[in-house]
Amino acid sequence: MEPRDLFEILMREHIDSVRAFLLSSVRDSVAVEDLSQETFLTAWKILDRYDRKLPFGPWVRGIAAKLVLNHRRKLGRNRVHFCDEELLSRIGDGVTAVQRLSGDTFDEKIGALRNCLERLTGPQRDSIHLHYENGLHCKEIAERLGIGFEAVKKHLQRGRTQLHRCLYAKIEAVSMGGDSRLGEAQ
């Protein structure tokens, strides 16, 4: 297979997971798209360094992580939430774990996350949605939901904990050879 054809297949297979990785560490959707494009452009330029014996996803997300760190250095710590290499590595590990779920596309695989989101209480789900999908800070969420700042922080903390437990139970079930259907309760 020609390198260009291989790269196109790998890019299509991993573009959503790279975007998810970037969205988890950069709040600006325009910057995420720019970084996504830059990630795959860089990957294409150094494709000869890719060891085909290793999974492509972690390799390309490693490129994205380096670009995120560079992006943040350019902006300065005052304008973004600081995120170090260790945290980016943990986010990358999480994306790799989600890749083990059943489904042909990344969107199908994150159906497990959607299922776990449905199980949260209303305030937890609303706080998670407003924070991660809309990029709002706790103060803005508190104003929008008509609750206190500290309550928002608690909803986010408890919601993230429940999401983590639920999602990793699903991943563990798949790893143990159990039922990997995404919509099923664990």
Buried (B, 14 or more C-beta within 10 A) or exposed (E): EEEEEBBEEBBEBBBBBBBBBBBBBBBBEEBBEBBBEBBBEBBEEEEEEBEEEEEBBBBBBBBBBBBBBEBBEEEEEEEBEEBEEEBBBEBBEBBBBBBEBBBEEBEEBBBBBEBBBEEBEEBBBBBBBBBBEEEBEBEBBBEBBEBEEEBBBBBBEBBBEBBEEBBBBBBEBBEEEEEBBBEEEB
